Amino acid sequence: MLNEVVTLIRNGFSCTQNSDKKGIPVSRIETISYGDFDFNKIGYTTDYRINIEDYKIRHGDILLSHINSIKHIGKTAIFHSDKTLYHAMNLMMIRPTKKVFPEYLHYVLSSAKAKRFFEGRAKPAINQASLNKRDIENYMFPLPPLKEQLKISNRINMIKNEIFLIEKKAKHIKNLRKGLSLLLTLLR
């Protein structure tokens, strides 16, 4: 179960965010909406009454969307940045122990199986749903030895990189075709 391989699962701190980009940078649901951390979609706040360092997101931490539409419930992103960001409300932070490779856990939590699990336990409300901490903690998944977790994560990363390169080439080819078409039009 997930709670056996993490040191922390918790919601972020409550705060009022400002639009003038002053204060400390904080996570928002939009920050992870595409499965990666988007620093163009972070918030800022000066409104906190906590020890803020307790909420600093660390390398390898995973954020999970636990309050969102059913379509977006359970989305995750893993933090791999040197930038400073603090964990604000409406996202659960999951901090892995040394028993699980963070990238492996991220891939497990972003799998179709996990998505079905989270959707099945989400409590619907008007235009959104929510998962509670206990539902997230009770997610069960295979846990091979660390060496195997690393191999699996590396293989997934390799495939994702290949897909990215192929998509980039396909976009380049599409642009070349447009340019060629335009040139041929000019020659008529």
C-alpha positions as CSV (number, residue, x, y, z in Angstrom):
1,M,0.0,0.0,0.0
2,L,1.1,3.5,-0.7
3,N,1.2,4.5,3.0
4,E,3.9,1.9,3.5
5,V,6.4,3.6,1.2
6,V,5.9,7.3,1.9
7,T,6.9,9.5,4.8
8,L,4.3,12.1,4.1
9,I,0.9,12.5,2.5
10,R,-0.8,15.8,3.2
11,N,-2.7,18.7,1.8
12,G,-0.9,22.0,1.4
13,F,-1.4,25.1,3.5
14,S,-4.4,27.5,3.1
15,C,-3.6,30.9,1.8
16,T,-4.9,33.8,-0.3
17,Q,-3.0,34.1,-3.5
18,N,-2.3,37.5,-5.1
19,S,-2.1,38.4,-8.7
20,D,0.9,40.8,-8.4
21,K,3.4,37.9,-8.1
22,K,4.7,39.1,-4.7
23,G,5.6,36.9,-1.8
24,I,6.5,33.2,-1.9
25,P,5.8,30.9,-4.9
26,V,3.1,28.3,-4.2
27,S,1.6,25.4,-6.1
28,R,-1.9,25.5,-7.5
29,I,-3.9,22.8,-9.3
30,E,-3.0,24.5,-12.6
31,T,0.7,24.0,-11.7
32,I,0.5,20.3,-12.5
33,S,-2.4,20.2,-14.9
34,Y,-0.3,18.8,-17.8
35,G,1.5,16.2,-15.7
36,D,4.7,18.3,-15.1
37,F,5.4,21.3,-13.0
38,D,4.5,24.4,-15.0
39,F,6.2,27.4,-13.3
40,N,4.2,29.8,-15.5
41,K,1.1,28.6,-13.6
42,I,2.2,29.0,-10.0
43,G,0.7,31.4,-7.5
44,Y,2.2,33.8,-4.9
45,T,1.2,34.6,-1.4
46,T,2.2,36.7,1.6
47,D,-0.7,35.2,3.6
48,Y,0.6,32.4,5.7
49,R,0.7,31.7,9.4
50,I,2.8,28.5,9.5
51,N,6.4,27.5,9.5
52,I,6.7,27.8,5.7
53,E,9.8,25.7,5.5
54,D,7.7,22.7,6.5
55,Y,5.8,23.1,3.2
56,K,8.8,23.5,0.8
57,I,8.6,21.0,-2.0
58,R,11.6,18.8,-2.3
59,H,13.3,17.0,-5.2
60,G,11.3,13.8,-5.7
61,D,8.1,15.0,-4.0
62,I,4.9,14.1,-6.0
63,L,1.9,16.3,-6.0
64,L,-1.5,14.7,-6.7
65,S,-4.7,16.5,-7.6
66,H,-7.3,15.3,-5.0
67,I,-9.8,18.1,-5.6
68,N,-10.8,18.5,-9.2
69,S,-13.2,17.4,-11.9
70,I,-13.5,13.6,-12.2
71,K,-11.5,13.9,-15.4
72,H,-8.6,15.5,-13.7
73,I,-8.8,13.8,-10.3
74,G,-5.6,11.8,-9.5
75,K,-3.3,13.8,-11.9
76,T,0.3,13.8,-10.6
77,A,3.6,15.5,-11.2
78,I,7.0,14.9,-9.7
79,F,9.2,17.7,-8.6
80,H,12.6,17.8,-10.3
81,S,13.6,21.5,-10.1
82,D,16.1,23.6,-8.3
83,K,13.5,26.4,-8.1
84,T,11.8,27.1,-4.8
85,L,8.1,26.2,-4.5
86,Y,5.9,25.8,-1.5
87,H,3.0,23.3,-1.2
88,A,-0.4,25.2,-1.1
89,M,-3.9,23.8,-0.8
90,N,-5.9,21.5,-3.1
91,L,-3.0,19.2,-3.9
92,M,-1.8,16.3,-1.9
93,M,2.0,16.0,-1.4
94,I,3.4,12.6,-1.4
95,R,7.0,12.2,-0.2
96,P,8.5,8.7,-0.9
97,T,10.7,6.8,1.5
98,K,13.9,5.1,0.3
99,K,11.9,1.9,-0.3
100,V,10.5,3.3,-3.5
101,F,12.2,5.1,-6.4
102,P,10.4,8.5,-6.8
103,E,10.0,8.2,-10.6
104,Y,8.6,4.7,-10.3
105,L,6.1,5.9,-7.8
106,H,5.1,8.8,-10.0
107,Y,4.6,6.4,-13.0
108,V,2.5,4.0,-10.8
109,L,0.3,6.9,-9.5
110,S,-0.2,8.2,-13.1
111,S,-1.1,4.8,-14.5
112,A,-4.5,3.9,-15.9
113,K,-5.0,1.5,-12.9
114,A,-4.4,4.3,-10.4
115,K,-6.7,6.7,-12.4
116,R,-9.5,4.1,-12.2
117,F,-8.9,3.6,-8.5
118,F,-9.0,7.3,-7.7
119,E,-12.0,7.9,-9.9
120,G,-13.8,5.1,-8.2
121,R,-13.2,6.5,-4.7
122,A,-13.8,10.2,-5.5
123,K,-16.7,11.8,-3.7
124,P,-18.6,13.9,-6.3
125,A,-19.8,17.4,-5.7
126,I,-21.0,20.2,-8.0
127,N,-18.5,20.4,-10.9
128,Q,-15.8,18.6,-8.9
129,A,-14.9,15.7,-6.8
130,S,-12.5,14.9,-4.0
131,L,-10.4,12.2,-2.6
132,N,-9.5,11.9,1.0
133,K,-6.1,11.1,2.4
134,R,-7.2,7.6,3.5
135,D,-8.3,6.7,-0.1
136,I,-4.9,7.8,-1.4
137,E,-3.0,6.0,1.3
138,N,-4.8,2.7,0.6
139,Y,-3.8,2.5,-3.0
140,M,-2.1,-0.9,-3.6
141,F,0.5,-1.5,-6.3
142,P,3.4,-3.8,-7.2
143,L,6.6,-2.9,-5.5
144,P,9.6,-4.7,-7.1
145,P,13.1,-4.3,-5.7
146,L,14.7,-0.9,-6.2
147,K,16.9,-2.1,-9.0
148,E,13.8,-3.2,-11.0
149,Q,12.0,0.0,-10.2
150,L,14.9,2.0,-11.6
151,K,15.0,-0.2,-14.7
152,I,11.2,0.3,-15.3
153,S,11.5,4.0,-14.7
154,N,14.5,4.3,-17.1
155,R,12.6,2.3,-19.8
156,I,9.5,4.5,-19.5
157,N,11.7,7.7,-19.7
158,M,13.5,6.3,-22.7
159,I,10.2,5.6,-24.5
160,K,8.8,9.0,-23.5
161,N,11.9,10.7,-24.9
162,E,11.6,8.7,-28.2
163,I,8.0,9.7,-28.5
164,F,9.0,13.4,-27.9
165,L,11.7,13.2,-30.6
166,I,9.3,11.5,-33.1
167,E,6.6,14.1,-32.4
168,K,9.2,16.9,-32.9
169,K,10.3,15.4,-36.2
170,A,6.7,15.0,-37.3
171,K,6.0,18.7,-36.5
172,H,9.2,19.6,-38.5
173,I,8.0,17.5,-41.5
174,K,4.6,19.2,-41.3
175,N,6.3,22.6,-41.5
176,L,8.5,21.5,-44.3
177,R,5.4,20.3,-46.3
178,K,3.7,23.6,-45.7
179,G,6.8,25.5,-46.9
180,L,7.1,23.2,-50.0
181,S,3.4,23.7,-50.8
182,L,3.8,27.4,-50.5
183,L,6.8,27.4,-52.8
184,L,5.0,25.2,-55.4
185,T,2.0,27.6,-55.3
186,L,4.4,30.4,-56.1
187,L,5.8,28.6,-59.1
188,R,2.4,28.1,-60.8
